Amino acid sequence: MAKKDSADEKKKKGGLGVALFALIALGACAAAGYTWYELKNVKSQIANGVEEQPPVVSQVPLYMPLETFTVSLKPTEEDADRVLYIGLTLRLRDENSRALLEEFLPEIRSRLLVLLSQQTAEQLATNDGKTALSDQIKTELNKPISDRTAAVTDVLYNAFILR
């Protein structure tokens, strides 16, 4: 009886192998059919003038570091003599903005010195104050210079010391 049982097991294994092979072949045919359909669909879209959108090219950031500023802050009742030492880097939208800022750098530095000297130590001691200062600097630098406008997109701090 042992030989008859092993013969039945071989038939089951053989039938299982054929079924597995048929399933794999069916899956491969389905994948090939889907690929063919998609390629045909893409070709017909191109032929009808519907082209794919060009890939979005990420723009490399353009930075412009400025020399550090040392500014006496606006005096308050508590603090009569406070100093801010600040280093800035500007993030610009394009090369034209960099050329404009470099051309008018003395005017840019003057604008920044006036803006920074109007700040108080209490304002700048908090994160909200630093964020507000960054926004004020962007606003100031995006104002027209000689009928042209620079595009400053962000202001980054390299150094920030209150004394």
Summary of the structure (lengths in Angstrom):
residues: 163
radius of gyration: 34.6
end to end distance: 98.8
largest distance: 107.8
contacts: 391
relative contact order: 0.13
helix: 53%
strand: 19%
